[in-house]
Amino acid sequence: MGSDETYNFVFKVVLIGESGVGKSNLLSRFTKNEFTNDTRTTIGVEFSTRTVQFSTFTIKAQIWDTAGLERYRAITSAYYRGAVGALLVYDISKHLTYESVERWLRELYDHADPHIVVMLVGNKTDLESERSVPTEEAKDFAEKKGILFLETSALTSINVEEAFTNVLEEIHKKVSSKEVVRGSIGAVSLNSSRADTTEESKPCCRNI
């Protein structure tokens, strides 16, 4: 039981995007391997955690879900605070949910750490016959914006694991490359080696 709690990093990842695109199901598929057809909207922010073992390190992912607040445009900076990764989700069968991606991206960059790792996620690939957002179009958009991209299906589990683990790996790369010297991303390492306290805590607070 205790082994569950041995990890090197805790990374907060937020799910954003329009209501009904499957954010809650992506969360439950990744953290509990569950999918529910219950379409009721949950109100109030929720998060679940899952510990992921990579070859040389372990990450505890804390995944936050907007839980219906996006309908009221009530997502506050508190939701984004400390987030080091974000999955921006749209529904491949509903073009309107893709059209709002740019607005979500702006909101994210307004509130989150500038170094945040973002992945654009086209969910519901199981609805291929109803697709209204071409893969290439979304892929090009993501490339232009310099963010990651993947299409998933929370229903069939396709690429869900990959979406989250790619984001976590990318965050880890940023942290370990010391590319990030200030703000929340530099502060999430739980490695208690002596060097961390002397070297890392200083740069984080200079040259802001």
Secondary structure, 3 states (H helix, E strand, C coil): CHHHHCCCEEEEEEEECCCCCCHHHHHHHHHHCCCCCCCCCCCCCEEEEEEEECCCCEEEEEEEECCCHHHHCCCCHHHHCCEEEEEEEEECCCHHHHHCHHHHHHHHHHHCCCCCEEEEEEECHHHHHHCCCCHHHHHHHHHHHCCEEEECCCCCCCCHHHHHHHHHHHHHHHHHCCCCCCHHHHCCECCCCHHHHHHHCCHHHCCC
